[in-house]
Amino acid sequence: MVKIFIDPGHGGSDPGAVGNGLQEKNITLQIATRIRDILGSEYENVELRMSRTGDSAVSLSNRTNAANAWGADFLLSIHINAGGGTGYEDYVYPNVGAPTTTYQNIIHEEVTKSVDFANRGKKQANFHMLRESAMPALLTENGFIDNSSDAAKLTQPSFIESIARGHVNGLARAFGLKKKQITLYRIQIGAFSDKENADSLAAQAKIAGFEAFVLAENGLYKVRAGAFSNRSNAEQQVQRLTAAGFEAFIL
């Protein structure tokens, strides 16, 4: 079991960096929460804690004390930069060596692959979160809040998702995390030997407000109208499709 402690920088009476109508504390919480949720829902054998889960003020000492007392295997501190620059960078404690630098290399690579930010490189600094943690630690600076281009990206939910996914991909690689086997309940509304018939039915479903696509499988063109990890959600979709006049069933 890998224990990962996630620290959304700042909070409460401490907004962190501000600029372009944004506050660092809010963005760091958004990113950290998505990292936690993705790791928890999609990966096996990982335990997660956060230094804060709302807009509360937590001292630096309390953050590292909580991670140390829990016996975390890794501490990830999320921040947004300021000072007139642009792009992404991350930090480890000076001269700390492996495995911390190995984790930094992997996470840095995955984050910079996932987002359209200038790559400012891998760095070292004597930050409290890195110095006082008893486990390998990394602090990431995700764009500049006082740069209008970076700030505009940080207002987009899809961009926040990409940043979080980059961190998750890095953590998964660094610690060899395995994805959970998720059962999907797929909805089918037709199967045809003629692709034109399948395309026609998919078009009808789309006109009715459903997302539908055609899949070639076992010599047939099958029309699918949803896939759900929760069976009750799949059953509700079948009911909606049936009410709209489609013959729907769960695979």
Buried (B, 14 or more C-beta within 10 A) or exposed (E): EBBBBBBBBBBEEEBBBBBBEBBBBBBBBBBBBBBBEBBEEBBEEBBBBBBBBEBEEBEBEEBBBBBBEBEBBBBBBBBBBBEEBBBBBBBBBEEBEEEBBEBBBBBBBBBBEBBEBBBBEBBBBEBBBBBBBEBBBBBBBBBBBBBEBBBEBBEEEEBBBBBBBBBBBBBBBBBEBEEEEEEEBBBBBBBBEEEEBBBBBBEBBEEBEBEBBBBEEEEBBBBBBBBBEEEEEBBEBBEBBEEBEBEBEBE
